[in-house]
Amino acid sequence: MILNIKKIALSVLTAGLLSFGAQAQFEGVIEFEKNVGNVHVNYRYFVKGDHIRIEEVAPDGEVEGIQLIDLKEGTMYAISPEQKLYMEAPNRRPAADFDAEVEKTGKTKVINGVKCKQIIVTSKAKDRKIVYWVAKGDYDFFIPMLKALNRKENQSLFFQKIEGIDGYFPMLSQEYILSSNRLVSELKTTEVKKQTNEANIFEIPSDYKKFER
């Protein structure tokens, strides 16, 4: 059987895992949308303690891919609901380091009913600038999650260049080409809802089979 990687993988599928013991305080669901050019994708984060479930949602509302992350154990699995298969995400080498300038502008605005601060991260070497609007809260899971996912996307890498950002979450982030000031990607949080998540949504369903290469 051939596993359709596109169906089980989010944009963050291949990740190098480390073991993180951070205890997330936030419990609930965060929904956001990602826009890169004409590509539009919706995601949901379900968070409960050290456990995170990431869903990639199609325009018709169907969940196309799932990732289950355990920050404490340092494990991550990609799941295909359509094929009822799962696989452990392979390790991936970390991205090369780069220089970046961080500016905390002092500007604020309300997004999703929450007061957010503006932080701009610029890298001349990458010819990129990302404008973050971040909200202070109990989002202690977010930085450990980014490190575990080990994404090579600028949206993730630039955010980790900000000092003292623990407990913050980006309600809006926009990536620009520095030399032309052209917008190339946007992540926009559409809903943050605190709720009690059932423990079983962070487990691989018993009737799913492991994908063997």
N, C-alpha and C positions, 0 to 999 in steps of 0.2 A: 504494500500500500504506500502511495506517495503522499506525504504530508504537505498540505498547502500552507507554506510558511506565512503567506500574506494574511491568511485567515486567522492564524493563531498569534501573530506577532503584532504588537503595537510598534510605534516608531522607536520604542525603547527596548526591543526584544533582546538583542545581544548585549549582555551586561556582565561586567566583572564584579563579583560579589565579595564584599568584606563582611565581617561580623560586627554589627552595631548594636550596642546595648541601650540606645536611647529609648526612653519610655515616652511615647506620645501621649499628650493630655487630651487633645481633641479627639472626639469620637463622633462620627457622622459621615456625611457624604458631601463632596465638593464636585460640582459640575463645571466644565469649561470647554471652550471651543478653540481649535487651532486653525489658523488660516495661513497658508503659504501659497502665494499666487492664487490660482484658481482652485486649489485643493482645500477643502473644508472638512474637518474631522471633529467629532464630539467625543469627550472623554468623561469618565466618572472615577473619582477616587473614593473608595470606602476605607475608613480608618478605624481601627480598634486596637489600642495598645501598640504592640510592635508589629501588628499585622496590617497589611495594605492590600487592597484589591483594586486593580486598575482595569476598567472596561473601556474598550473602543466601541463606540456606538454609531451605527450607520444612520443615514438621514431618515430611514423609515422606522428608527427606534430599535432595530435588531442589534443585539450585542454580537459583534463579529470576532472579537478577541478578548482574552482575559489574561492578566498577569497576577499571580499571587506572590507576595513578598513577605518574608519573615525577617525583620531587621535584626532580631536577637540571634536567630540561628544562622543567618547569612545565606538563606536559600531563596530561590526565585524560580517559578514555574510559569510557562506559557501554555495556555489552554485554548483548544478549538472547540467551542460549543457545537458547531455544525458537525464536525467529524467525531466528537467525543474522544479526543486524544489530548495528551499532555506531554510536555517535554521540559526537562530542566534547562534553564538558559545557560549557554556556555560562557566561560570566562572571556573577558576581553581586556586587552591592554588599555591602561588609562591614556587619555589624550595628552599630548605634549603641552607643557606649561607655556604661558604667554603673559606678556605685560599688559596691564590694564589700569586705567585711571577711574576712580570712583568718586562721583560728586553727589553729595547729599544736599539737594538744592534748597530744602526748607519749604518747598511748595507742597500744598495739600489739596485734595479734592475728595469728594464722597463718591464711592463706587459700591453698589449693592448695599447702600445704607450704612457703609462703614467708612470712617475717615482714613484716607491713605496718604502716605508720604511718597514723594517723588525721589527716586535715586537713578542716576544716569551712569552707566558703565561704558567706557570707551576703550577700544583697542585700535591703535593706528596700524599695528602689524597685521591685524585681521581686516582692517578697513570696515569696522562695524561699530555701531553705537546702539545700545539697548536702553530704552527708557522703561523703568519699572515703577509701578504704583503699588506699594506694599502696605499691608494691614498688619498691625500688631495684634497677636492673639496667643492661643495655646497650640500653635501649629509646630510643635517641636519635632514632629515626624518628618518635616519637609526636607531639611538639609540632609539627614541620614538617608532618606529615600533617594535623593539626587545622587549621593555618593555611591549607593548600592547599585542604582541603575547604570551609572557610569556612561551617561549619554554623551555623545560628541557634539550635540547641537549647541549653538551659541547661547540660546536661551537658558540652558542649564549651566554651562560653563561660566558664563558671565555672572550669573547670580551668586555662584560660590566664591566670587572674588570680593564680595561685599563683607566687610567685617561687622561683627555685632548684629548679624541678621537672624540669629536663632529666634524662633518663635514667630517669625513673620511669614506671610504668604503673599505672593504677587496676585493681586486682583486683576491687573492688566500689565502686559509687557509687550513692547513694540520694538522690533529690530530694524535698524536702518543701515543702508550702505553709507559709510561715513563720508566718502568723497562726493556722493551725489545726493545724499539725504533722501534716498528712495526707500520706502517701506517695503521690507521683504518678508516679514513674518509677524504674526500677532497671536498672543495667547490671551484669552479673555475669560475670566471667571464669570459664570452666569448665575450660580447659586451656591450658597454655603448653608448647609442644614445640619444642626446638631441633632443626633438621634442615636438610639442604642442599636448597634448592628449585631445580628445573630452570628455566633462564632462559626457556624457551618459554612457561611459564604466565603470564608478564607481557607476552606479545605477543598482538595481535589475530589470531585464526585466519585463515589465508589464504582460506578459503572463505566468510568472513563478508562481507556487503555493508554499505557505508556508508548510513545512513539519510539520505535527502534530504527536507528539509521542502518 
